[in-house]
């Protein structure tokens, strides 16, 4: 297909960071799968399954040889993505020892969960970095007075630092919940086609204790804190829903900040900054719209929509079917890409934020003291003075 005929992936082409793109790339997935197969083979060999040492060495030797075009050609012929990657790896190694006793989801669920864990940790690092930048801005503007608003009308006095801290605390609450989720996140483990591990049990000639040992060895290799005890063919898709909800919770404070800054920019109280040679409009050179905040607002909307898709994916149909995986393939990586960009954009906006104290003073003066009415009334009431006198 010619380049001009391709339909662009907007999120992947415009918003994804290099680290997140690498984590969800097909090249990386193939490498993770091959590493998983090697871990399973080593564990199976340790537990008594006959696997030649030269086969292990051969697979390890060709692990990095990833040809995505050739794998795609195999898949087009076989109409099965996992089988295509099995055949490719075996042909490269010259052996057929991988995937013994496993079903496709033993491979793909664990690998995709590993990608989710890696992405969660990447999001965590960027959230901490963003909060660090914001805390410095809070300290810088803690004494800068402005008229705070509720219902988008003047309410009472506050400070710029205090308002920024409000958004930061919401992000921090999301980060605390994310940490708990990462710490307790379970991998599916090796459970077979419907959770009974029948094929693995047959492979180990009925020795059930070997199955638990195999599960533990593979989980340790993947760096998981635990595996599920009684999953079916797939891990519960409610985990995906929780994952997106945690991303959404972090995004909520960021998007609230962005919406507030858009309102402030509209009346000249603050600006997200304007870079050298940046153009705000093709026809209006003076235009300085807060495009970063607008992007954050839009991506937060997309993230909330993804939460609905993962909610619909929770109820499984006879373990699972393609109606589930077709949703996961889009929603899971796209949710990480969306929040990842929001965090990077938010950090940049915080770093370049421009406030206009003189306009905040003008705004206060225009209120003609009405924002102090509640304070005055309270003082009068405390002195038991009747307003009717």
ABEGO torsion letter per residue (X at the ends): XBAAABBBBAAAAAABBAAAAAAABAAAAAAAAAAAAAAAAAAAAAAGBBBBAAAAAAAAAAAABBBAAAAAAAAAAAGBAAAAAAAAAAAAAGBBABGBGBBAAAAAAAAAAAAAAAAAAAAAAAAAAAAAAAAAAAAAAAABBBBBBBGGBBBBBBBAAAAAAAAAAAAAAAAAAAAAAAAABBBAEBAEAAGAGAAAAAAAGGBAAAAAAAAAAAAAAAGBABBBAABBABBBAAAAAAAAAAAAAAAAAAAAAAAAAAAAAAAGABBAEBBBGBBABAABAABBBBAAAAAAAAAAAAAAAAAAAAAAAABBBGGBBAAAAAAAAAAAAAAAAAAAAAAAAAAAAAAABBBBAAAAAAAAAAAGGAAAAAAAAAAAAAAGBBAAX
